[in-house]
């Protein structure tokens, strides 16, 4: 196994541990919503500190349920990942094409040219 494969396997193991450990250890079992997002936690902290607080503005669109909100978030994440993957793939393809062209030019320059009579 080469070094990159070992590093990738280690990173995959760390990511899996980060996903499984909170569930296995029961972190957040004492809360109503144990894995609520930062926005919900911030909102509850603000209302505990200042019960009369009113937000400056409201969202343009309020999803009808948490499932729809999660689906929209997942769609947004998937689109973002797709755009990034396209960009990096395009850059890599252009770099590989430039390297091939450079190698082809070097190979043609190294061959002696034949004179036509």
N, C-alpha and C positions, 0 to 999 in steps of 0.2 A: 504494500500500500504506500503510495507516495505521500509527500508532506501535505499537499493541498487536500487530498482525500481525508487525511487524518484531521486536519483543521476543520473541514466542512462537517465531518461526523461529530466532532466535539461541539461545534456551534449548534448543530441540530439537536444534540443531546441537551445542551444548556437551554435552548428555546423550549423544548418539551418539558424540562424540569420547571421552568418558569410558569408554564401553563398548568401543569398538573399539581405542583406543590401547594398552592393556595387552596385548591379544592380538597386535596388529601389531608392537609393539616386542619381544615375546617376554619380557616381564617374568615372572619366576618359572619359567623353563624349567629352572633348576638344581635345583628342588625336586621332591620326589616328588608332592606335591599342591600345585600352584602357587597355586590360588585357594581354599585351605581357609578355613573360617570362623574367626572370632576364638576361639571355644571350643576348637577343635582346636589352634590355635597356642598358646593359653595352656596347654593341657594338656601339650603337648610342651615348652614352656619350663619349666614347673614340674617335670616329670620330669627334665629336664637339671640343674636346680638342686638338687633334692631327690629322689633316686631312690626313697626309702622313703616318700614322701608318700602318704597315703591320704585320699581325699575324705571329707567329713563325712557326706554322704548320697548316695544314688544316684537316678537318674531313676525316675519312676513307671512309665514305658513306654519301652522301648528298641525302636525300629523295626528290623525284620529286615534292612534294607539301606539304603544311602545314597540309593537312588532313592525308597524309601518315605518316608524322612526329608525329602527335597527336595519330594516331592509334598505332604506334610503342611504343610511350611513355606509352599509356594505357596498351598495352600488357606487357611491362616491369613491370609496377606497379602491374598488376594482377599476374604475375608470382612471383614477390617478396612477395606479400601478401599470395599467395598459399604456398610458401616455409615456411614463418613464421607461418602460421596457422598449417601446417603439423608438424613443429617442436614443437610448444606449445601443440598441441593435443597429440603428441607422449609422451612428458614429462608428461602431465597430466595423460594419460593412464597408463604409467609406475608407477607413484606415486599412483594412485588408485589401481593398481594391487598389489603393495607392501603393501599398507594399508590393502587390503583384505586378503592377505597372512598372515600378522602379526595378524590380528583379528582372522583368522582361527587357527593359531598356539596358540594364547592365549586361545581360546575356547577349543581347544583340551587339553591344559595343565591344564585348570581349572576343567575338568571332571575327576572324579576318574577312574583310570584304573582298569579294571576287570582282575582278574587273571584267567588264563586258567589252567585247571587241566589236 
